[in-house]
């Protein structure tokens, strides 16, 4: 089993329990080779898109099927009165939620970026179906807590699913986008009732800006300078609803729900769509209230689409770079992710994508001290995902050269499902026009049949991240009598995972409680404490210069994959319990007997 | 619990008042108060404030209404009084002045001034022309006590000078909340400063004024002799004294402009507090707010922004800062060297191939707007008589800066009074001769020295002489220093005088509001059902319909000029719905022209809607030559 060392070395209560579960016969014989695949307890679809009600129904089905581990709740109400669904995955036998390092997974903050919700649902389903069946999944569920919010913008999702898909990125708090004192009064209209917000083109022989391509009659291409085409484009399907002389100028919402967060928040003229203050949006506020009351969350994943990216902050250049210690951690995780997710690049938001102020993962990293990624799900390169096909695409005469590729794919792989043929329509303002174009489910989301792979690979990356969140271990207690009732006691503290208990940025910003090393014992007094400089050489320890040595603070946490040895001079007799407690890496303790 | 009362003030009121507003001509200005009273009696605790507000609006609902914007953490209302004649145009469609006081818990003077502004406006309606006009055409939103929980600490218990609200915060981030606040060790009812002789100290007794301390300057041959702490014990045994007191968040450091991220007192994030959120939600629901006036430790009224658009340098009290400095390291304790993790490789540098969108938020007043700030400042000084402020703070996350930089309107802050001693030479014959020398002397004087001099001059008992105390862990210490609140709040008699003057100033601000109207309409009948409509829109106010920065920041909506005809009837000219970003005041006009098809005798409505300058309509009858 991969990363088995994580289990083997631990002496904390959690993992002992985990092992005992595994040993206790929970593992089913499905691991063997002789039987058919075990049946799933809950069968869900991952090759179709779920609307809000379907998503909620699936969540409830899972919660009912696995009541011991799953708790369904709502983080709060969206503007439109929908639930911001949350599934908590916790094994109560291995401790209460807040005692264990947690991973927060969310999706769909942009209403049109839908497939992250299916990834989230898949994650819950997969963890539950494989608990007790797969050793590593079992260990993960036992060691960690997962908080999964599949759609943090349910209004936007429903707008996308039930409507034409147009204008679904935003949430639904009304904004007067055209400054006329009216709110959301003139959005696009599905004039021909085909469920699609089509493009409008008008046939103007010899006077237009576009022409039909000779390669494929569905392709409308701009004409070269100096030539005339037969069509002009008149924007998207709609009318002047409010009679102000403009079309579609104030659709529903009109802001960016992923710019309303508390780190590097900037006003609208610097960052469009940020609203008037951070956490003004009910959805952002509900999510933040939850995160701030769950300091055990160490890792965050916020699924978006599209492009195939594993994004980390900072969102803006002027925020400077992350501290090198933090970058090292992100790099380990991100570069591993690149190998797990073909066509995905691990990049920094501002330098690799675009500048974002007040974005969600900037807040969770800077303001909450959580290691945070945002995956942009789906890369267009995955339509023709083999080196041979990539090579064919280089040939401009080939049927899958870039301009024709999407039509080829639609014709042969999706049976023409995604393209809406141009049809004549008598527009109230523009007269005879044609409507047509691509459906909402093409482009930013994968073809439905490819979504299970997308879900699984991204889940796997996120579970890997969860597994590498900090986990503290205490071991190798040694007690040496110095003189009389004075003892030298050494303990090794080890963080067995990649992530530190407190990131360097969190320590700079003072946003995570310090780790504490405590000594308790009825007849024990701490004379001094220090870090052992070298376990194999004799030298004075590096003195810990704090007033209260029964409660030593480690403000910048314990780095990943690191062992530190503390040495106490203790006076007294009997047992001394030495404990290391951290908000994000759990608690580990040992007992030293002074005798 | 007991508290020390303000004492010895009122005997000296005449002197004090005369000195605060030297140029006064008011009849009652030099009147001696009838009786000597405890000055705290003059300040309103929350119950008294609530009663006073209810009294003020009772029977006056046509012109004044009281409501609550929300509740503080301890459940007190964030009161807001709307003052404006509700007959006529809906008040929320009229230009408004938002007045907010007492965001800083220890700045109660602003609360008291606000109360008097409310009284001034209500009392003057119908008799004073300026007030009547202001209440008929505009509206005042007055939030007299934005931080009722913090303010309440003046009225009970030991005087701490609480600036924050009462939200429990782990100020030193040690995993414990509010566990080490100050203690009144010597039982004098207030929290002073402890000075401890210590050769490791950075401070020394100020040779010019032995009651004060100064930072030792090694380059001047000085060495430190003392360490300074806030009065109290090390309750949590961490080696720091009083580093995590009760509360909280300083509400005037919790707004969105120049927000001090992750600092003690600034909150977990912008607008994190019930109180600040209540104010923000009110403000963004009332975009008719055309100007903001806050009372607090910041100033841009006595000293207008300079010709670069910057504020005057702050002048902060030294002694409290020295005591604060003893806890600077509390948030660093427990920082250990991190060994290079064994998985550490050369970190990925943020790729710089793609240039960042480099636009940064403005931090200085727009050149075009400066003149307006200067004009208002001149009027402020004239009306209030305030000429200089010895103590001011540097704004960071302050509401008044939000008001300009993000809400986009002229926005002001003032302490509302000044602890200024009369010029030394004021009574002497050689005043003019000596003034230059005095100015030079003043420059060398510390903020503390200046305030102490004022206290001495007016008999304001605001400084506790150092007296020895046997401290449980520090041994022999001396406790003394400024009395909390007193350097920031004057005796009520000063407020009784300055309050109405600020009322007058508020009315003046309202008189400057932009005011749009349809100034000229001309219709030409071209025959065949074709008409030409020519219109001029005027701003008859003083302020432009938007500040220049309001345009830059897109926070002020452009003024809309809309001709209510079918879009198809519009043949040529301006858009049916036209906008302009800003129109200067003082009668500046802007012209619009449409050619439409219609029927002779038909009426077409023209609407002009300005977010900050009101609205106007004109019914245009299609007839003409």
Interface residues (C-beta under 8 A of the other chain):
Chain A: X176 X179 X180 X181 X240 X243 X244 X245 X246 X262 X263 X265 X266 X267 X268 X269 X270 X276 X277 X278 X279 X280 X292 X314 X316 X317 X318 X321 X324 X325 X327 X328 X330 X331 X332 X334 X346 X347 X348 X350 X351 X352 X354 X355 X363 X367 X498 X500 X504 X507 X508 X509 X510 X511 X513 X514 X516 X531 X546 X547 X548 X552 X553 X554 X555 X556 X559 X560 X561 X562
Chain B: X170 X173 X174 X175 X234 X236 X237 X238 X239 X256 X261 X262 X268 X269 X270 X271 X272 X277 X280 X284 X331 X332 X333 X334 X335 X336 X338 X339 X341 X342 X343 X344 X345 X347 X348 X349 X350 X351 X352 X353 X354 X356 X357 X358 X359 X360 X361 X405 X406 X552 X553 X554 X555 X557 X558 X560 X562 X566 X567 X570 X575 X576 X577 X579 X609
